[in-house]
C-alpha cells in the first residue's frame, strides 16, 4: 500500500457564465428561480423582490444593483418582543399610541438601503416615519401601536432582508445622551473670537484718532462682554483640569494654559477699568478658540465602530424558557438556577447549564478561540457564550447570567480601569519643566523690574505669563495625532482615540492570539493522505460535496479540482456524521471516521474529513489552519525590536507548523484560557514590558483590556469586536509594523514642533521681559505660532502617511 | 455721530441671530450625522414617482 500525499491549495473556482441574483448579487446555483425575467438565488430573495414590487418600491434596485441580503429564518426568534417589559426597555418613546424605536441594522451599506428603510411606510402605513443614520447603521422608526407592534416591525424588516441586531446591550432604560458640549464651546469661542477681533482692530493702528478716542470705551466693554462666555463657559475644562492636576500634584499642560487665561482676563479687565489700554481680549478669545479647535480635530470618532463592547453586545436579550411544556420567552437576567431553556440552531447559550436533550454541537470560538464545534451529550455541562450549531436543544440553567464562567471575566478589575490614567503623555512631561521655567522667568524678571522701575513690575509679570501660554505646545499633539488618526483610518486601521498612537510608540512586547488573528477564518488548505483516488471517484466526491451546506463540505468543495457535473442517483446527508451518495455503480461516503467505517482512528488534533468508496476506506483530508499572508515576513521584521509571543486557546495541533513559520525565539503557549492570557500580560507588565495585544474574539477581551494597547483583527469591521483600543482590518495585518513605525515618527514630529513653539516663546518673552508687550504683538504672535504649528504637523504627518501602504 | 450706536446694535443683533441659529442646529442633531442627509436629498425624484403611482393605484 503506497501512501500518496497531495497538497491541495484552494483556488476558488469561478463560474464564468453564471447569473447573479437580482436581489443579493450572489451567484445562482443550478436551480432557476425567476420572476419578471429576473433571476434569484433563492426563494428568500425572490420573496423580498415580490414584497417590494407589490408596494412599488422597485426603485430599490435602480439606485444600486443587487443591494439586498438574503432574509434569514427567524421563526420564533423574536417572540420575546411581545413582552411589555422588554419593549419598554427598547423603545425611546411610548405614549400608548405611538412608539419610537432605534434599531441597529448591520446590513445597511449603500444608498438603496437608506432609500428602502426611509420608505417603510409604503410597506406598512402604520409606520409614520423612519430615518436612517448611515454612519451608525441605525434606523429610527415611529409607528402606531394600535395597528402595529415592535415585533411586527422587526419581522417586517427581517422579511425584506434588514434583520435588526438586538442584543443584551440594548436592554437599558433611558435615552443615551449625546455629548455635544465641545461643539457648543467651539461655537461660543469662535463667535466671540470673530467679534472681538472685529472690535479690537481699530485700536491696533490708530491710537490717537478723534473718533476712536471717543468710542473706544464702548468698544472695550463690548469686548469684555464677549469674552465672558469664553472664559466662564468655553474654557472651563482647562480650569477644571488644572485644578485637578494641582490637587494631585502633577504639572500638566492645562496649568500654564489656565494660568495664562486667568492672567489675560484679569489684566485686560483691570486695563479697561483704569483706562491703561485696550486689554488682550483678542488674544484671550483666540487662544481658547484655537485650543478647542485642536481638541475638536483630535476627536475623530468612527461612529460605525464601537470600542467599548463587552459580552452584552453578543448576548441575546431573551431566551425561550420551557414552563409546563409551554415555550415562554424570558429576559436573560431573569433566568434562575433550575430553569429549563430551549436553545435553537445558531442561538447563543446565555448561562452555564446542563444539556438535557438534543444533539448539541457547540461553537465555543467566542469563549476559547477553539475553532471547531464541540459535541456534547445529554448530561454534559454547557458554558455560557457557546453557540449551538445543529438543531434544537434543551438545557437546564445551573447559574445566573452574571455568575457564568464567561461573564465572570468582566468582573475583573481591568475592565473598570481607564488606560489613559497613569500614562504620562509627552505633552505633560514637557509642560512640567515648561511651567517651572516660565514661573522662574516671571519671578526673576519681576524682581529685576522692582529694582529698576517698580511701576513696570506687575506689567512684566503678567506679560510673561500671557505670552508664555503654551498654545502652540498644546496644539502640537492634537493636530499630529488627530491627522495620523485620520490617515490610519483611511488605511483601515481604526483607533479609539489619539492617545493610542502615543502608547503604540512605546511598545516593546507584542503578543498575538492564534485562531482568527494570525490565521484566517477560511480553511483553505487541506492535505490528502491515503490511497489515490480515481478520476471517477474524484468526480463523484466533488459532486456529492456540491449538495452539502456543511462548512467543511463547502471548503473542501472549493479546494478540489474542477470536474464535470453529474446527476447523483442517491444523496443522503446524516446530520453530524457525513454524506452518502451514489452514481451508477459507484458509492461514496464522506464524513467522520466512524461514519465511513474506518475504525483504527487514533486521537488526532486536526480536523479531518474521511472518504470511503464502495465500502473501501480510501483516506482522509486533513485541514490545516491557513495563516495570514505575510505572517512570517511580519514576524521577522518585528523580532529585531520586540519580544514576540503567541497565546492560543487552541490545542497544540499547530505547534510544529508554527515553529517552522515563525522566528525561533517566538514564545508559543497553547490551551490558554481567557484569564490565563490576562495574567500572562499582567505578569510581563510588572516586569516592565509595554504590551501590544493582538486578538480577535471575546476570549481575548481580558488580555486586550489588560494590555497597554489592544488591537483587534477583524475580517469584516461591521461585525462586532470586543472592547479594544484599535481595530485593524484583516487585509492590512501584514502592515502592522509600518503602523507602529509611523506612530514613532509622529512622536518625533511633536518634538520638532515643540522646538518650533519654543522659538516663538523666546521671541515673545523678549518683548515681555523688556516690558514692551503691546496687545498687537500678542495678537500677532499667538495665532502665528498656532497656525505655523498646525501647518508643520499637518505636512509632516501627511508625509508619514504617504509612506504607509 | 450716534449712528455708530445703531450700527453696533445691528451688527450685534445679526451676530447673535446667527449664533442662536447655530446652537439650535446643534441641538436638533444636525451635526450628528454628516452623511445620510447628503444621500437623502438625491431621493426626492424617486419619492415623487412612487407617490404618483400609489395614488394612481388607489384611484383604480
Boltz contact constraints between the chains, C-beta under 6 A:
constraints:
  - contact:
      token1: [A, 56]
      token2: [B, 50]
      max_distance: 6.0
  - contact:
      token1: [A, 56]
      token2: [B, 53]
      max_distance: 6.0
  - contact:
      token1: [A, 59]
      token2: [B, 46]
      max_distance: 6.0
  - contact:
      token1: [A, 111]
      token2: [B, 39]
      max_distance: 6.0
  - contact:
      token1: [A, 114]
      token2: [B, 39]
      max_distance: 6.0
  - contact:
      token1: [A, 115]
      token2: [B, 43]
      max_distance: 6.0
  - contact:
      token1: [A, 132]
      token2: [B, 36]
      max_distance: 6.0
  - contact:
      token1: [A, 133]
      token2: [B, 33]
      max_distance: 6.0
  - contact:
      token1: [A, 133]
      token2: [B, 36]
      max_distance: 6.0
  - contact:
      token1: [A, 134]
      token2: [B, 35]
      max_distance: 6.0
  - contact:
      token1: [A, 134]
      token2: [B, 36]
      max_distance: 6.0
  - contact:
      token1: [A, 135]
      token2: [B, 33]
      max_distance: 6.0
  - contact:
      token1: [A, 135]
      token2: [B, 35]
      max_distance: 6.0
  - contact:
      token1: [A, 180]
      token2: [B, 26]
      max_distance: 6.0
  - contact:
      token1: [A, 183]
      token2: [B, 26]
      max_distance: 6.0
  - contact:
      token1: [A, 183]
      token2: [B, 31]
      max_distance: 6.0
  - contact:
      token1: [A, 187]
      token2: [B, 22]
      max_distance: 6.0
  - contact:
      token1: [A, 191]
      token2: [B, 19]
      max_distance: 6.0
  - contact:
      token1: [A, 195]
      token2: [B, 15]
      max_distance: 6.0
